[in-house]
Amino acid sequence: MKVTFINPPWYFKKELLFISQNLGIGYLASYIKKYGHDAYLVDALLDGKHNAVLVKTKYQEVYRYGLPYEEIAKRIPKDTDFIGISVPFTDLATITKEMSAVIKESHPDIPIICGGVYPSNLVDDEVVENVDYIVRGEGEAKLVKII
């Protein structure tokens, strides 16, 4: 099986202050390879670090840094069996909801799996709307079972 892992865009109030290395999806990719599966990474934050879009949220105006959702969907290889999205922060709930909707439009038959601190602790309808699986807690062994 092949899993495409996505490090989504992020919100910042002004300029992009830092690029976070998403070690979680690195660990997951390494772990599934140990069990004979393939991994592909779309780092939407790093690859789109110069792309800033002003977004008006319920409480403030922020910039979304990262690849546009349509570009993220285009970068998912056609032979992908599962899509994994890392959601480490509450701020990424809206991004995940919007991004997964676009991904589902172009890849309706590929299951989407979300994991990370946010879905592990604060699952709500906004995040799971276009998501097929939520992994709570440490995801390595659980992901292998799903795929």
Disulfide bonds with the S-S distance in Angstrom:
none
